[in-house]
């Protein structure tokens, strides 16, 4: 499948006061099961280097169908059910499609 069909997601999470450790643990728990999904090309968790860190997921899926399949998994639904109590504000999500990529 051409790289022109892939979908990239950038999701930024701002933890509520004193909830960063719990949020990090929840997000880290998503890495292994998501990486094992057939349509997942990469799923990487980052943090900002600040006193009050944000977390950023950089996700890449084979295509939009793979992203939709991810959103129907049990681990995704369980994570989403726990997420709102850990956040200072809603997750900022950008879904990106390639315009001009080499590959």
N, C-alpha and C positions, 0 to 999 in steps of 0.2 A: 504494500500500500504506500502511496506517495506521501512524503512528508507534508505536502500541501494540505492534507486532510486532518492533520493532528489538531488537537485543542489543548491550549495551555490555560491553566487557572492560577491566578495569584490571589490568595486569601490572607488578609491581615487581621490579626486578633489582638485586641487591647484588653488585658486582664483587669478585672475589678481589683480594688485595693486588697492587698494581701492574698490574692488568689492566683498569682503567677505560678507557684509550684504545682497547684492542682491542674491549671490549664495546660501547663507544659506536659504533665503526665498524661492527660487525656489526649493531647495531640500526638505525643510520642507513641501512644497505644494504637494510633491509626496507621502508622507507617508500615509495619510488616504486613498486616492484612491487605492494605491497599496495594502495596507493591506486588502482592501475589495475584491480583486481579489480572485476567488475560489481556485486557485493553490498556493497562497502565504501563506507560513507558518510563515514567519517573515520578517520585513523590518524595520531596525533600522538605524538611523542617528547618527553619532558620530563626534566629532571634536577633534583636537589635542590641547593640552594645551601649545600653543606657542604664541608668539607675533603675528606672521602671520599664523593663523590657516589653516590647511587643513581640509577637510571634508571627512568622510568615510561612505559609505553605506554598511551595512552587510545585505545581502538579502538571503532568503532561500525559495526555491520553491519545490513543491511536486515532480516535475520531469522536464525534459528538455522541454516537451510540455508546461508546465505552464510558464516557462521562456520565451519561444517563444511567447506565448499568451500575456504576459506582454508587450513585445516589440511591439505589434500591437495595443495597446490601445491608445485612443485619448490623455490621459494625458501623456503617455510616449512620444508620437510624439511631443506634444506641448512643453514639457520640453526639449527634445533634440534640438528643433528649437531655443531655447533661450540660450542654454548652452555655445556654443563656445565663445560668446562675454564676458563671465564672467570668463574664465579660462586663467591661465598663461601658461598652457601646456595641451596637451590632457589628458583625463581621463585615469587613469591606472585601467584596469579591469582584474580580475582573476576569471575564472569560475572553480569551484572546484567540484569534485565528491568524495563521501566517499570511503575510502579504508578499514577502520576498525573502525566502529562506534558501540556504544552500543545503543540499542533502539529497 
